């Protein structure tokens, strides 16, 4: 009987389910658009049950394909995905509200009304900026909207999926680090945050590390060969994909370009309170890694979101259209042909996300507009890199990955500001990384670093070095 492991990526743009052999060979990927509903004023949400139904649909698609090769079973299933988005469950497992997207602005007013002393300590204590991204802001929004927090548990989306499939309610460190509820000095619940919420630390599940075996899959909506699989939470998507391509060392910069562009730097230990405070003021997080005992600097922009919206304005919504605009941008000089200020794009800061275009020249074209969006993303990345470099040694190399990295124009633009760019070409790094954590959970006696090293040694064809396009 064939045996496989599965990685699920609960992504902002799409939800993916990847099947791999236990030694890391990818077998298939099934994908669906993430079932968001777009509301006014930038609000975006999805019903929690719809998220689980999407995973079941993907599993059914994978089951039909796998069954063609004879009997099989899924040995383990790991779930990674977006942080900051989640659900509040009551004792019976009922969600209090739909999942609000991590970029949804709800919660900004509520966290701004918290006591000044709390907001002043928040930066250095949690390693996060004060704003609507941290989960505590959205929990405050729900509480102030009438949701009683007593007896409820907050689960990030990957944690919720694992729970819905049969696992317990847990808080994986890299995900719970993004909630604003954890003290980064010792990774324990921060009492002041629960005081502000008016509840206890029982709002969080038991803290666990990525790859911890969390029981077995029992959900009747999943195909029969999936049932009995070991479940695990793989952790925050950017960090999981970084591990999958081997970007695990402090001298590397990992740039993951999806809806969000995440710049990740590995730390061997957390930084002092004052350093975390300085970084958070600049919008940079100092939080837990998915790797045991490791921390990360994680800086984010919304450059991918803006690029997607630029393409939508241009009527480009498919791969063929993206390939055509990519060719047109590559036919231009990397900085375009217009005079400075001829066209500009703004809005990629992590606390923004509103696409703003200023056209102050003739000679405009779709290619010039997309090139301007790329250069704006460069500016945002360079600002964040400069802040990080004041706190830790500058990186000497970069691993670039994510959906946007498949475009030559995107790679060429980032090469202007990033050191020694290597492009990881695996299409589904997060889902693939989640399958790696699933394999670890199934064989908990195996050291994770050895599993990862063996996998990477056999799959170096997923990485290629940039040719220095210009």
C-alpha positions, -999 to 999 in steps of 0.1 A, spaced: 0 0 0 13 35 -9 19 58 20 20 96 17 22 128 38 1 159 32 8 196 37 -20 221 37 -14 258 31 -42 281 43 -31 310 22 -44 345 17 -49 340 -21 -54 303 -23 -57 272 -2 -34 244 -13 -32 207 -4 1 190 -14 7 152 -13 43 139 -10 59 106 -4 74 101 30 109 108 16 98 142 2 89 136 -35 60 157 -45 31 137 -60 3 162 -66 -11 196 -56 -48 206 -54 -57 243 -51 -88 265 -46 -91 302 -44 -95 313 -7 -132 318 -2 -131 354 10 -160 378 8 -150 414 2 -170 440 21 -168 478 21 -139 498 37 -114 471 30 -131 445 52 -125 409 41 -138 377 57 -148 340 52 -170 317 72 -150 293 93 -170 264 81 -162 273 44 -125 271 51 -129 236 64 -151 226 35 -125 239 11 -99 216 27 -123 187 23 -129 195 -13 -92 195 -20 -88 162 -1 -115 146 -23 -97 158 -54 -64 144 -42 -82 111 -32 -95 106 -67 -61 110 -83 -42 89 -57 -67 61 -59 -59 56 -96 -25 41 -85 -41 16 -61 -47 15 -23 -30 42 -3 -31 59 31 -21 93 44 4 88 72 4 124 85 -11 158 76 4 192 86 -13 226 83 5 259 78 -9 292 66 -16 328 75 -12 342 109 -33 369 126 -65 356 112 -85 332 133 -117 322 151 -131 324 186 -147 291 195 -171 284 223 -171 252 244 -192 234 217 -168 244 189 -190 271 174 -172 301 159 -183 335 172 -178 352 139 -164 347 104 -126 347 100 -114 382 93 -84 384 69 -51 394 85 -52 426 63 -87 435 74 -86 469 92 -111 460 119 -97 464 154 -77 495 147 -100 518 167 -104 493 195 -67 488 201 -61 526 199 -85 530 228 -66 507 251 -47 523 280 -17 543 270 6 524 294 -5 491 277 2 504 242 36 518 253 47 484 267 31 464 238 59 471 214 88 457 234 68 431 252 52 414 222 77 424 195 48 437 174 36 471 163 4 485 178 -23 482 152 -50 461 136 -27 433 124 -21 417 158 -49 393 166 -57 410 199 -71 440 179 -96 418 161 -105 400 194 -111 435 209 -133 444 180 -154 412 185 -157 418 222 -168 454 218 -193 442 192 -209 420 218 -190 387 218 -185 373 253 -150 360 256 -157 339 287 -152 302 279 -139 308 244 -107 298 227 -89 317 200 -73 296 173 -53 309 144 -65 295 110 -40 266 108 -47 257 144 -84 258 137 -81 235 107 -62 209 127 -88 211 155 -117 208 130 -101 177 116 -98 160 150 -69 176 169 -70 194 202 -71 232 206 -35 243 207 -14 275 202 16 269 180 44 293 190 51 310 157 14 317 152 6 327 187 36 351 186 15 371 161 -15 376 184 -1 402 208 -9 378 237 26 365 242 56 379 262 86 375 239 110 373 268 99 338 278 71 329 253 45 329 281 10 345 280 13 383 287 -10 390 317 -15 426 308 -30 416 274 -56 394 290 -64 421 315 -72 445 287 -94 418 271 -111 411 304 -104 374 302 -78 348 312 -50 330 294 -74 301 289 -83 320 257 -53 303 243 -48 266 238 -19 247 251 14 261 236 31 236 213 60 237 188 56 233 151 56 196 141 42 183 174 20 153 169 -15 163 178 -36 132 177 -52 117 145 -75 129 118 -111 117 125 -132 141 104 -159 121 86 -159 147 58 -124 137 47 -117 107 24 -113 74 43 -76 70 35 -69 103 52 -86 92 85 -61 81 111 -34 104 98 -12 121 124 -21 158 127 2 187 133 3 224 131 33 234 109 32 271 118 34 305 102 35 302 64 65 324 57 86 306 82 75 271 70 84 280 34 117 293 45 125 260 62 114 241 31 141 258 10 168 258 36 167 295 46 174 288 82 207 306 90 213 340 104 233 353 75 205 348 51 175 370 42 144 351 31 120 372 10 87 355 5 66 373 -21 29 365 -20 0 387 -12 23 400 16 60 403 10 78 390 41 114 397 49 126 371 73 159 370 93 167 341 117 179 348 152 195 324 176 178 341 206 153 369 211 165 405 212 163 427 243 131 446 251 145 479 239 156 464 205 122 448 200 106 482 208 127 500 182 120 474 156 83 474 163 81 511 160 94 506 124 68 479 118 92 449 122 83 419 143 106 400 167 88 367 172 92 329 176 104 308 146 89 274 137 123 260 145 129 250 182 146 278 202 149 301 172 135 336 167 130 358 137 129 393 126 99 395 103 92 426 83 63 428 60 49 449 32 17 447 11 36 450 -22 21 417 -35 -14 430 -27 -7 462 -46 8 444 -76 -22 422 -78 -45 453 -78 -24 470 -104 -27 440 -127 -65 439 -120 -67 475 -131 -50 465 -163 -74 437 -169 -48 410 -161 -61 381 -140 -45 350 -154 -11 335 -159 -10 343 -196 -16 380 -189 11 380 -162 36 365 -186 28 391 -212 32 421 -189 64 404 -175 79 404 -210 69 440 -216 85 452 -183 117 433 -191 119 451 -224 122 484 -204 152 495 -184 148 483 -148 137 518 -136 115 524 -166 119 552 -192 99 580 -176 115 610 -158 114 609 -120 78 615 -109 63 606 -142 44 579 -126 44 567 -90 27 540 -69 22 541 -31 4 521 -4 26 490 2 34 498 39 21 471 61 -2 495 79 -16 508 46 -25 486 16 -45 512 -3 -32 514 -39 -25 550 -49 -13 559 -84 0 594 -95 5 599 -132 23 631 -140 37 624 -175 27 613 -210 43 582 -225 25 560 -199 19 523 -205 9 492 -185 45 482 -183 56 515 -169 29 513 -143 39 478 -132 76 488 -131 66 517 -108 48 493 -85 80 472 -84 102 501 -75 78 512 -48 81 477 -33 119 481 -35 117 513 -15 96 497 12 120 467 15 151 490 16 136 510 45 129 478 65 163 464 57 181 495 69 162 493 103 170 456 108 207 462 99 210 486 128 201 458 152 217 427 137 245 421 112 234 426 76 227 395 55 251 383 29 226 364 7 189 363 -2 165 334 -9 136 348 -30 104 328 -33 66 330 -35 43 334 -64 56 368 -76 92 355 -78 82 335 -110 82 368 -129 116 379 -142 108 415 -138 101 411 -101 134 393 -96 153 419 -116 138 447 -95 146 431 -61 182 424 -73 187 462 -71 185 461 -33 190 426 -20 223 408 -16 232 377 -38 197 367 -48 188 330 -52 154 321 -64 136 291 -50 114 279 -78 92 254 -59 57 265 -67 42 256 -33 69 261 -7 45 265 22 24 234 15 56 215 8 71 226 41 39 216 59 43 181 45 78 181 58 65 189 93 39 163 89 66 137 81 84 148 113 52 145 134 47 109 121 82 100 131 88 120 162 119 101 171 137 116 141 156 148 146 139 176 125 172 191 113 183 157 99 149 152 82 152 187 66 188 182 56 181 148 39 151 163 21 170 193 8 200 172 -2 177 152 -25 157 181 -39 183 208 -47 167 210 -82 140 232 -67 165 260 -63 183 279 -90 206 309 -89 195 341 -104 214 351 -136 218 387 -127 192 400 -151 194 437 -159 
